Amino acid sequence: MELAKRLNRLPPYLFVEISKRVAELRARGEDIISFAIGDPDLPTPSHIIEYMCQAAHDPANYRYPETAGLPELRKAMAEWYERRFGVTLNPAKEVLPLIGSKEGIGHMALCFIEPGDLALVPDPSYPPFSLGTILAGGESYFMPLKEENDFLPDFETIPDEVAVRAKLMWLNYPNNPTGAVASFDFFEKAVHFAQKHNLAICHDAAYTEVAFDDYKPPSFMQTPGAKKIGVEFHSLSKTYHMTGWRVGMVVGNADMVDALFRVKSNLDSGIPQSIQYAAVEALRGSQEHIAEHNAIFQQRRDKLLKVLNEIGLTARIPKATFYIWAKIPQGYTSMDFTKKLLDEAGIAVTPGTGYGKEGEGYIRLSLTISDDRLEQGMNRLLAWRRRSK
Ligand SMILES: Cc1ncc(COP(=O)(O)O)c(C=O)c1O
């Protein structure tokens, strides 16, 4: 048996080392508190689940779904964009449901990247941007997200010869892992850059609804000209706490949406229909839980930031996302510091380098942990700090 060489181009999965260590410690009976995973602990609102259960009893939903999704779902997605962002989308041509946005993000590279082509990818970033590029045979040019630039890429520093070879640029605001946000002004610069260099933009907007302090993150699709050169990926995972149900969407440029549809229709048969109906209910039903859940995350954010400060880890106050991107003390690598927290305090976090080399010097902590466990975790961090003084 000979596996394809492209598999060898995938980098080693950096989180594996930490996951293995967590599993070993847990097998020994140790209680590890994990701040490592961005998966909401709060439940999917019950009206959504009830809708799904009803739909699951309908024999029409036992059958294969279609890649394009139910017209009703595409319509509900377009309506949601109109209500939330004032962005008008044609549900037949500018909206495509995805089996979670990760799936669409990974497959999008197949629509643009030929062997040897470049994608512009932020560093640090959500790994599928660069991994999809590798699987399509291309390479990533990494755009550093520096704290002094508010974790935004500086387009001016991208060499012309790189921009000429690039087919696609990935952006993601509110940002995982840094928690940074982008302004309309930044999105306008991105559109100008794409127009100048004839490249497409994929903006990942998975976290626009997880926001604090009355801040409302914008959509890239609100930018003049965005629909001519780009699409936006969105997800019901973080907004409606539906990570397990797998519903996302891509919206925007009709040719790009159609290209992704052509790839996907050859590979998958869409989202199970009862889940599509649940997604319609999520998008059209009560949105009250969003503010309630954000208030919970905001409280957790403030408590954890205070403790991190007390133990000497500095972090900006994120206006959105449920992540804290904390600077570690000098003299440690992100990986060493992550291991130290795990072994000495029983706390699991993600090393910044799991998101790219610019993540060195940082760790990411997720607020998707119950209030009790958060309290225990914070006490442990404080006790660990006192012991190690
Ligand atoms: C930036 C970003 N985009 C997309 C996703 C994937 O979300 P989905 O559940 O829709 O696949 C995640 C999940 O963690 C994410 O952090």
The ligand as a Tripos MOL2 file, in Angstrom:
@<TRIPOS>MOLECULE
LIG
   16    16     1     0     0
SMALL
NO_CHARGES

@<TRIPOS>ATOM
      1 C1        -12.3250   30.5060   13.0540 C.3       1 LIG1
      2 C2        -13.1930   29.2980   12.9410 C.ar      1 LIG1
      3 N1        -13.8310   29.0720   11.7930 N.ar      1 LIG1
      4 C3        -14.6030   27.9930   11.6270 C.ar      1 LIG1
      5 C4        -14.7720   27.0940   12.6360 C.ar      1 LIG1
      6 C5        -15.5680   25.8490   12.3640 C.3       1 LIG1
      7 O1        -16.8460   25.8930   12.7550 O.3       1 LIG1
      8 P1        -17.9110   24.8330   12.2710 P.3       1 LIG1
      9 O2        -18.3990   24.1750   13.5070 O.co2     1 LIG1
     10 O3        -18.9500   25.6070   11.5530 O.co2     1 LIG1
     11 O4        -17.2350   23.8490   11.3580 O.co2     1 LIG1
     12 C6        -14.1370   27.2680   13.8630 C.ar      1 LIG1
     13 C7        -14.2970   26.2820   14.9300 C.2       1 LIG1
     14 O5        -13.6510   26.2900   15.9460 O.2       1 LIG1
     15 C8        -13.3250   28.4120   14.0150 C.ar      1 LIG1
     16 O6        -12.6800   28.6600   15.1590 O.3       1 LIG1
@<TRIPOS>BOND
     1     1     2 1
     2     2     3 ar
     3     2    15 ar
     4     3     4 ar
     5     4     5 ar
     6     5     6 1
     7     5    12 ar
     8     6     7 1
     9     7     8 1
    10     8     9 2
    11     8    10 1
    12     8    11 1
    13    12    13 1
    14    12    15 ar
    15    13    14 2
    16    15    16 1
@<TRIPOS>SUBSTRUCTURE
     1 LIG1         1 GROUP 0 **** ****
